[in-house]
Amino acid sequence: MKIENNNNSVLITGGTQGLGFQIANKLIENGCNEIIIAGRNEKKGALAEQKLFKKNVKVKYIKTDLENVKECHNLIKESIKYFPNLNSLVNSAAVTTRGSIDNTSIQLWEQHMNINLRAPFILMQGLIKKLKKNKEPGSIVNIASTSSYVGQSFLTAYSTSKGGLLTLSKNSALALRKDKIRVNVVAPGWMNTPGEDEIQKKFHGASDDWVKKAEKTLPMGELVDPKKLAPLVTYLLSFSSGIITGAIINYDQQIIGAVPE
């Protein structure tokens, strides 16, 4: 089935690298012509914007610290100003700093809640108000994690924030059905991204070949590949996905709830 995103005008947080950037690439491949990418690192943002701009589409990078409430409100405001037809949102940005229940500081807890949960809430609310005011359909995809259900013991704040994102997504999907605004979730497992590479080396002392070593331990022999995952997100954003809303799709080889064998 051919996925068409020519009717999507999209804001992607975390769109400067990793999964967010791959989603932007796939959207363009599927006909999308209006994309906002947001991120904290101005250098990465400018580079990503340049790469996407070469594909002859309208693309804009907006530097944003998602931990800052004012910057979140400004992001959705400026995105709508830049693209008045904005009708789609992908909340892909996240922080995954390690911390278990007994050593997670209040600062670390608040950072995770602010970036992983409050920021998506603010952006969703801003877009939804615009869409409802103009009686326009729309689509939102939130990137959660298989850690949303329980997660590892050293991911207390992260797992809790992503669990909250699941509930926020389903609650919003329920509320917005009659407005034809769809909200869905993709929950990836262990993913091979630049951000994960930094995390593995910073917190786990991983060597440069950590991906190869990690893949040997997995049932299907590979980590989640952002390039392979991106088409699923673009499908959920597209009108091709019809009335799908409130869905949580686990994108992983691990079976949630199963007893390890």
C-alpha positions, 0 to 999 in steps of 0.5 A: 500500500502506498502511503501518502502524506501530501495532506500533512503539515507536520511538527516533529520534536526531536526532529534533528536526529535519530527517529525524528529525523528519519520520520521527516525524511520518510514524510518527504518521500511520501509527499509531505511538503511542510515540516517543522523540526524542533530541538535544543542543539542549534548546530544539529538543527541547522544541519538537519534543516539544510539536509531536508531543504535540499529535498525541495520542501518547505522546512523550518528548524525552531530551536526549543528547550522542551523543559521550558514552558514558554518555549513550548508555547512559543514552538507551537505558536511559531509553527502555526504562524509559519505553516497555517495549515499545520495539522499533524504533530509527532512528539519524538523528543525525550530524555532517558537519564538513568535513575532508580527509585532510591537515587532519582533526584527531584531535579531528575524526576522533574526533567523527565516529566517536563520534557517527556510528558508536559511538553507533549501535553502543551504542544498537543493542546496548542495544535488541538485548539487550532484544529477545533477552532477551524474544524479541521481534521488532524493526526498526532503520534506520540513516541513512547517506549516499551518501558512505558509498562514497567521498564528497567529498575534504573529507568524510574523517571523515564518509564513513569513519564512514558507511562503517563504519555500512554494515558494522555494519548488514549484520553485525548483520543477518546475526547477528540473522536468527534472532531476527527483528530486522531491520537496514536502511540508507537512504543519502540523497544531498544533503538539504535540512535545517536542519543542511545549511543551517547547514553550507552557510553555515558552510563554503561561504559559501552565500547564503540561496538556495543550495537553488535554486542547488544544485537547478539543478545536479542531474539531477532538479532537487531535493535530497532532501526529508526529507518524501518520504524519511520514508515509506521509513524508516517502511516499513522499520520496519513489519511490512509490510516483511516479511523485508527485512534487511541492505538498503542503499537509496540514496535519490538521483538520482546513480548510485553507480559510474557515470561522470558524463555 
